[in-house]
Amino acid sequence: MSSLSDAAEPHPVVNIDELELEQHARGCRYEASMGAIGARIGARMLGCRWVVLPPGKRAWPYHWHYANEELFFVMYGTGTLRCGAREYPLRAGDVVAAPPGEAHAHQIINTSGDELRYLAVSTMLEPEIVEYPDSGKLCLFAGAAPGGDKERRTLALCLPRGEAVDYWDGEE
C-alpha cells in the first residue's frame, strides 16, 4: 500500500532506455544528447547523467574542477580521453576518474565513426569553480553545482582568468 508521500518520492531505479534525452550543441565541436539520472532516482550528493556523443564531438570544453570529482563509465563505442598533457584511448567497459585539481583537467572526445555513450557521475559540491585552460576562463557556481538544477542556481559567473580587482576596490 502506498501513500501520497510515497508518490512524491523519486523511484530509485531508472533504465537508460526510459530517459528523455536533451540535445545541446555549440559550434562545430560540441554536441551531445543527455539524460538526467541523479535527481530522478533520488540521489542527493551525486549527480549522474547519460551522455551520447555523435562522431567527432565533445560534450564540454576541456576543464577541471576545484571541488567536484567526476567518474565516467564508457558503455558503448570508442573515443579519446584528454587528461592533463596526455591522451588515452577509450572503449566500452573503461572507467575514468577525474578528481579535482589542475593535473586532472579532462575532456572526452568521440574520435570514432559511431556514437560514444557513457555514464557521467559527479559529486555535487557547491559552491564550485571550474577552470577552462584552453579558453583561459573560470566559472563560479553557487546554489547548485554544475550539472545540477539551474533554477536553484544563485550564481553562475564566467570570466577571463586573471581578470580581477583588488579586494578593497570600490570600498573606500
ZIRAJO-V912017 format. One record per run of one state. SS is the DSSP state (~ for helix, > for strand, _ for the rest). FROM is the first residue (numbers start at 0). TO is the last residue. Records with the same first field share a line. If there is no record, write none. Layout:
SS: FROM-TO + FROM-TO
This chain:
_: 0-2 + 8-14 + 18-20 + 26-28 + 36-37 + 41-44 + 53-56 + 58-61 + 65-68 + 76-76 + 83-84 + 91-93 + 98-100 + 104-104 + 109-114 + 123-126 + 132-135 + 142-148 + 152-153 + 160-171
~: 3-7 + 15-17 + 38-40 + 101-103 + 149-151
>: 21-25 + 29-35 + 45-52 + 57-57 + 62-64 + 69-75 + 77-82 + 85-90 + 94-97 + 105-108 + 115-122 + 127-131 + 136-141 + 154-159
